[in-house]
């Protein structure tokens, strides 16, 4: 099994560090970067083992037959990871196509 991310998701993760710091969620860019790195590591390590659900139609623009899984990072924030799965040479690949948190997407799920 392997977990990959689209170019758009990788760019989002890079920008997320700055967003979290500039909005005051973390006192320094170092802590914001550490938080994002922990999120990425959690997704890459645990996505294949998380319970997932079919994504609502609203998210079709990010991929075909998307599913999503949640990753709770603290009391206030849960990340929703939207992904496709496919098999290549008997290896299952999880492709992360989109990511949002409960502050932007919870009402849509």
Backbone as ProteinMPNN parsed JSONL, in Angstrom:
{"seq_chain_A": "XXXXXXXXXXXXXXXXXXXXXXXXXXXXXXXXXXXXXXXXXXXXXXXXXXXXXXXXXXXXXXXXXXXXXXXXXXXXXXXXXXXXXXXXXXXXXXXXXXXXXXXXXXXXX", "coords_chain_A": {"N_chain_A": [[0.836, -1.181, 0.0], [0.385, 2.235, -0.717], [0.42, 5.751, -0.139], [-0.346, 8.585, -1.839], [-0.324, 12.026, -2.981], [-2.109, 14.523, -4.82], [-0.768, 17.093, -6.961], [-2.021, 19.514, -6.368], [-2.902, 19.104, -3.729], [-0.454, 18.766, -2.41], [0.607, 21.338, -2.798], [-1.287, 22.772, -1.327], [-0.742, 21.843, 1.272], [1.797, 22.965, 1.62], [1.175, 25.708, 1.571], [-0.502, 25.791, 3.751], [0.999, 25.896, 6.078], [1.876, 28.585, 6.225], [-0.638, 29.838, 6.295], [-1.749, 28.875, 8.738], [0.045, 29.983, 10.56], [-0.07, 32.788, 10.005], [-2.746, 33.35, 10.587], [-2.728, 33.111, 13.255], [-2.964, 30.676, 14.611], [-0.811, 29.256, 15.439], [2.116, 30.082, 17.271], [4.525, 30.375, 15.986], [6.187, 29.923, 12.824], [7.595, 27.596, 12.804], [6.267, 25.883, 14.624], [3.828, 25.72, 13.287], [4.647, 24.456, 10.929], [5.524, 22.022, 11.991], [3.088, 20.985, 12.913], [1.668, 20.663, 10.492], [3.349, 18.828, 9.202], [3.02, 16.653, 10.95], [0.321, 16.099, 10.493], [0.391, 15.348, 7.755], [2.037, 13.078, 7.942], [0.436, 11.451, 9.586], [-1.747, 11.033, 7.863], [-0.485, 9.733, 5.678], [0.439, 7.441, 6.93], [-1.808, 6.267, 8.181], [-4.16, 6.405, 6.608], [-4.919, 4.147, 4.926], [-6.052, 2.486, 6.848], [-8.152, 3.705, 8.036], [-11.63, 4.132, 8.68], [-13.819, 4.797, 6.05], [-16.02, 6.84, 4.033], [-18.343, 7.199, 1.291], [-17.816, 10.094, -0.677], [-19.783, 13.093, -0.712], [-21.708, 14.266, -3.557], [-20.986, 16.887, -4.14], [-18.24, 16.995, -4.031], [-17.277, 15.794, -6.292], [-15.832, 17.103, -8.253], [-13.207, 16.883, -7.576], [-12.348, 14.323, -8.044], [-12.923, 10.895, -9.134], [-15.337, 8.635, -7.893], [-14.824, 9.237, -5.194], [-13.837, 8.844, -1.81], [-13.972, 9.579, 1.692], [-12.115, 10.205, 4.678], [-11.776, 10.873, 8.168], [-9.606, 12.863, 10.226], [-8.9, 13.591, 13.321], [-7.377, 16.238, 14.883], [-7.197, 17.89, 17.089], [-9.157, 19.227, 19.845], [-10.755, 21.031, 18.496], [-10.396, 20.804, 15.735], [-10.93, 18.846, 12.923], [-9.734, 17.075, 10.215], [-10.731, 16.407, 6.893], [-10.133, 14.016, 4.577], [-10.086, 13.509, 1.229], [-10.162, 10.982, -1.157], [-9.042, 8.781, -3.816], [-8.94, 5.333, -4.729], [-6.846, 2.92, -6.216], [-5.699, 0.008, -7.958], [-2.547, -1.261, -8.77], [-0.488, -3.448, -10.307], [-1.118, -5.312, -8.306], [-0.817, -3.799, -6.026], [-2.253, -1.601, -3.743], [-3.106, 1.74, -4.148], [-3.558, 4.816, -2.58], [-4.84, 7.824, -3.429], [-4.665, 11.012, -2.474], [-6.858, 13.529, -3.05], [-8.058, 15.849, -2.266], [-8.415, 18.066, 0.529], [-9.951, 19.186, 3.477], [-11.059, 21.045, 6.368], [-13.068, 20.771, 9.407], [-14.014, 23.327, 9.813], [-14.549, 24.378, 7.355], [-15.86, 22.409, 5.854], [-17.568, 20.686, 7.285], [-20.363, 21.076, 7.401], [-21.093, 20.243, 4.918], [-20.907, 17.556, 4.741]], "CA_chain_A": [[0.0, 0.0, 0.0], [1.072, 3.516, -0.659], [-0.446, 6.92, -0.103], [0.207, 9.698, -2.61], [-1.193, 13.204, -3.021], [-2.046, 15.277, -6.064], [0.031, 18.325, -6.92], [-2.819, 20.54, -5.688], [-2.882, 18.832, -2.29], [0.899, 19.081, -1.931], [0.697, 22.802, -2.736], [-2.115, 23.203, -0.202], [-0.002, 21.587, 2.506], [2.867, 23.972, 1.716], [0.534, 26.989, 1.913], [-1.171, 25.665, 5.044], [1.941, 26.341, 7.115], [1.774, 30.048, 6.286], [-2.003, 30.183, 6.707], [-1.903, 28.609, 10.177], [0.855, 30.948, 11.303], [-0.572, 34.152, 9.821], [-4.045, 33.494, 11.253], [-2.501, 33.068, 14.688], [-3.227, 29.383, 15.227], [0.454, 28.846, 16.026], [2.942, 31.233, 17.598], [5.672, 30.5, 15.09], [6.103, 29.095, 11.624], [8.174, 26.291, 13.143], [5.199, 25.057, 15.192], [2.858, 25.481, 12.22], [5.245, 23.449, 10.051], [5.505, 20.743, 12.716], [1.707, 20.526, 12.914], [1.331, 20.203, 9.144], [4.116, 17.603, 8.975], [2.36, 15.582, 11.709], [-0.91, 15.772, 9.771], [0.772, 14.601, 6.551], [2.524, 11.766, 8.372], [-0.727, 10.693, 10.044], [-2.511, 10.634, 6.676], [0.276, 8.756, 4.891], [0.578, 6.213, 7.705], [-3.056, 5.678, 8.665], [-5.302, 6.463, 5.691], [-5.428, 2.831, 4.517], [-6.683, 1.781, 7.965], [-9.286, 4.492, 8.534], [-12.961, 3.908, 8.135], [-14.12, 5.863, 5.098], [-17.386, 6.91, 3.507], [-18.398, 7.835, -0.033], [-17.892, 11.555, -0.61], [-20.976, 13.676, -1.335], [-21.562, 14.679, -4.952], [-20.35, 18.208, -4.195], [-16.792, 16.839, -4.121], [-16.939, 15.078, -7.521], [-14.877, 17.863, -9.073], [-11.845, 16.549, -7.146], [-11.97, 12.975, -8.461], [-13.987, 9.93, -9.385], [-15.621, 7.66, -6.833], [-14.083, 9.662, -4.007], [-14.22, 8.499, -0.448], [-13.29, 10.464, 2.625], [-11.85, 9.739, 6.036], [-11.518, 12.015, 9.045], [-8.42, 12.839, 11.076], [-9.084, 14.579, 14.394], [-6.054, 16.682, 15.315], [-7.341, 18.447, 18.432], [-10.567, 19.373, 20.238], [-11.506, 21.907, 17.603], [-10.145, 20.633, 14.304], [-10.915, 17.55, 12.262], [-9.434, 17.179, 8.788], [-11.399, 15.451, 6.033], [-9.234, 13.677, 3.485], [-10.828, 12.93, 0.109], [-9.186, 10.186, -1.886], [-9.396, 7.697, -4.723], [-8.069, 4.166, -4.591], [-6.701, 2.091, -7.404], [-4.753, -1.089, -7.799], [-1.555, -1.334, -9.824], [0.399, -4.587, -10.029], [-1.554, -5.891, -7.038], [-0.568, -2.883, -4.91], [-3.313, -0.599, -3.627], [-2.631, 3.108, -3.98], [-4.526, 5.812, -2.116], [-4.464, 9.128, -3.967], [-5.36, 12.105, -1.796], [-7.239, 14.486, -4.095], [-8.57, 17.09, -1.672], [-8.427, 18.053, 1.994], [-10.616, 20.333, 4.118], [-11.287, 20.782, 7.789], [-14.449, 20.933, 9.845], [-14.409, 24.738, 9.771], [-14.996, 24.706, 5.994], [-16.59, 21.36, 5.153], [-18.413, 19.817, 8.114], [-21.771, 21.237, 7.05], [-21.316, 19.655, 3.593], [-20.746, 16.089, 4.798]], "C_chain_A": [[0.88, 1.243, 0.0], [0.043, 4.63, -0.71], [0.289, 8.05, -0.813], [-0.772, 10.864, -2.551], [-1.037, 13.886, -4.367], [-1.162, 16.507, -5.868], [-0.716, 19.413, -6.144], [-2.8, 20.343, -4.179], [-1.51, 19.139, -1.714], [1.115, 20.588, -1.83], [-0.113, 23.347, -1.563], [-1.377, 23.011, 1.114], [1.12, 22.601, 2.693], [2.291, 25.321, 2.155], [-0.091, 26.96, 3.293], [-0.269, 26.125, 6.194], [1.818, 27.846, 7.312], [0.404, 30.484, 6.785], [-2.176, 30.013, 8.215], [-1.124, 29.608, 11.023], [0.251, 32.349, 11.213], [-1.931, 34.377, 10.484], [-3.94, 33.337, 12.766], [-2.816, 31.752, 15.372], [-1.985, 28.821, 15.906], [1.33, 30.073, 16.204], [4.167, 31.417, 16.722], [5.46, 29.602, 13.879], [6.657, 27.701, 11.889], [7.098, 25.361, 13.704], [4.127, 24.753, 14.15], [3.371, 24.393, 11.281], [5.212, 22.069, 10.707], [4.092, 20.152, 12.699], [1.311, 19.961, 11.556], [2.078, 18.905, 8.828], [3.504, 16.419, 9.726], [1.07, 15.142, 11.028], [-0.594, 14.924, 8.541], [1.226, 13.194, 6.921], [1.366, 10.879, 8.838], [-1.529, 10.179, 8.851], [-1.772, 9.532, 5.919], [0.412, 7.414, 5.617], [-0.758, 5.514, 7.933], [-4.233, 5.687, 7.708], [-5.798, 5.076, 5.278], [-6.215, 2.088, 5.603], [-7.886, 2.527, 8.544], [-10.579, 4.051, 7.886], [-13.257, 5.081, 7.205], [-15.563, 5.746, 4.624], [-17.327, 7.484, 2.096], [-18.542, 9.353, 0.13], [-19.188, 12.04, -1.259], [-20.669, 14.166, -2.757], [-20.85, 16.021, -5.098], [-18.845, 18.103, -4.426], [-16.344, 16.098, -5.38], [-15.887, 15.801, -8.367], [-13.425, 17.543, -8.706], [-11.407, 15.143, -7.563], [-13.188, 12.09, -8.63], [-14.11, 8.947, -8.231], [-14.815, 7.973, -5.564], [-14.692, 9.097, -2.738], [-13.545, 9.517, 0.445], [-13.157, 9.803, 3.983], [-11.527, 10.96, 6.879], [-10.301, 11.764, 9.927], [-8.583, 13.959, 12.105], [-7.718, 14.949, 14.954], [-6.08, 17.33, 16.702], [-8.83, 18.611, 18.718], [-11.392, 20.11, 19.198], [-11.378, 21.594, 16.119], [-10.085, 19.169, 13.892], [-10.674, 17.808, 10.785], [-10.161, 16.069, 8.053], [-10.532, 15.253, 4.795], [-10.028, 12.93, 2.425], [-9.846, 12.217, -0.808], [-9.84, 9.193, -2.841], [-8.494, 6.515, -4.391], [-8.002, 3.468, -5.937], [-5.628, 1.051, -7.157], [-3.843, -1.125, -9.016], [-0.562, -2.433, -9.462], [0.155, -5.17, -8.64], [-1.204, -5.041, -5.812], [-1.668, -1.825, -4.909], [-2.669, 0.756, -3.361], [-3.798, 3.983, -3.566], [-4.027, 7.156, -2.617], [-5.307, 10.203, -3.295], [-5.588, 13.208, -2.823], [-7.675, 15.833, -3.536], [-8.533, 16.937, -0.157], [-9.098, 19.337, 2.478], [-10.759, 20.016, 5.591], [-12.734, 21.068, 8.158], [-14.928, 22.371, 9.8], [-14.931, 25.123, 8.393], [-15.918, 23.656, 5.391], [-17.581, 20.566, 5.985], [-19.891, 19.906, 7.724], [-22.113, 20.61, 5.693], [-21.279, 18.139, 3.612], [-21.925, 15.405, 5.458]], "O_chain_A": [[1.945, 1.294, 0.616], [-1.052, 4.471, -1.249], [1.4, 8.422, -0.434], [-1.914, 10.703, -2.121], [0.028, 13.838, -4.982], [-0.856, 16.898, -4.742], [-0.114, 20.145, -5.358], [-2.692, 21.314, -3.429], [-1.414, 19.718, -0.632], [1.739, 21.062, -0.881], [0.322, 24.276, -0.884], [-1.377, 23.896, 1.97], [1.366, 23.05, 3.813], [2.861, 25.993, 3.014], [-0.201, 28.0, 3.943], [-0.754, 26.688, 7.176], [1.674, 28.322, 8.439], [0.299, 31.396, 7.605], [-2.69, 30.906, 8.889], [-1.589, 30.027, 12.082], [0.081, 33.019, 12.231], [-2.23, 35.496, 10.902], [-4.943, 33.421, 13.475], [-2.927, 31.71, 16.597], [-2.084, 28.014, 16.831], [1.293, 30.995, 15.39], [4.778, 32.485, 16.715], [4.669, 28.659, 13.905], [6.23, 26.732, 11.261], [7.018, 24.195, 13.317], [3.578, 23.651, 14.129], [2.614, 23.507, 10.883], [4.907, 21.071, 10.055], [3.925, 18.95, 12.492], [0.689, 18.902, 11.478], [1.501, 17.984, 8.249], [3.472, 15.305, 9.202], [0.761, 13.951, 10.988], [-1.236, 13.899, 8.31], [0.833, 12.225, 6.272], [1.325, 9.691, 8.518], [-1.942, 9.02, 8.833], [-2.367, 8.515, 5.561], [0.492, 6.367, 4.974], [-0.825, 4.286, 7.883], [-5.233, 5.022, 7.98], [-7.008, 4.849, 5.281], [-6.963, 1.159, 5.298], [-8.558, 2.024, 9.445], [-10.621, 3.657, 6.721], [-12.973, 6.23, 7.542], [-16.222, 4.718, 4.785], [-16.373, 8.178, 1.745], [-19.301, 9.827, 0.976], [-19.642, 11.46, -2.246], [-19.52, 14.441, -3.101], [-20.175, 16.251, -6.101], [-18.238, 19.031, -4.962], [-15.158, 15.802, -5.528], [-15.139, 15.164, -9.11], [-12.51, 17.896, -9.45], [-10.229, 14.805, -7.45], [-14.316, 12.473, -8.318], [-13.113, 8.49, -7.672], [-14.214, 7.089, -4.954], [-15.903, 8.905, -2.629], [-12.648, 10.237, 0.007], [-13.967, 8.966, 4.38], [-11.057, 11.971, 6.357], [-10.006, 10.634, 10.317], [-8.419, 15.135, 11.783], [-6.985, 14.088, 15.441], [-5.072, 17.311, 17.409], [-9.668, 18.183, 17.925], [-12.583, 19.846, 19.035], [-12.18, 22.079, 15.321], [-9.312, 18.374, 14.427], [-11.328, 18.655, 10.177], [-10.209, 14.931, 8.52], [-10.238, 16.2, 4.065], [-10.574, 11.858, 2.683], [-8.821, 12.781, -1.19], [-11.005, 8.824, -2.699], [-7.409, 6.69, -3.835], [-8.974, 3.433, -6.692], [-4.777, 1.191, -6.279], [-4.307, -1.032, -10.153], [0.119, -2.357, -8.44], [1.091, -5.479, -7.903], [-1.288, -5.522, -4.682], [-1.974, -1.23, -5.942], [-1.816, 0.905, -2.485], [-4.888, 3.899, -4.133], [-2.924, 7.582, -2.275], [-6.514, 10.292, -3.522], [-4.641, 13.751, -3.392], [-7.664, 16.839, -4.246], [-8.61, 15.828, 0.372], [-8.846, 20.424, 1.958], [-10.602, 18.871, 6.014], [-13.52, 21.542, 7.338], [-16.133, 22.615, 9.755], [-15.68, 26.092, 8.269], [-16.695, 23.979, 4.493], [-18.38, 19.823, 5.415], [-20.588, 18.891, 7.725], [-23.288, 20.462, 5.357], [-21.586, 17.5, 2.606], [-21.939, 14.18, 5.58]]}, "name": "protein", "num_of_chains": 1, "seq": "XXXXXXXXXXXXXXXXXXXXXXXXXXXXXXXXXXXXXXXXXXXXXXXXXXXXXXXXXXXXXXXXXXXXXXXXXXXXXXXXXXXXXXXXXXXXXXXXXXXXXXXXXXXXX"}
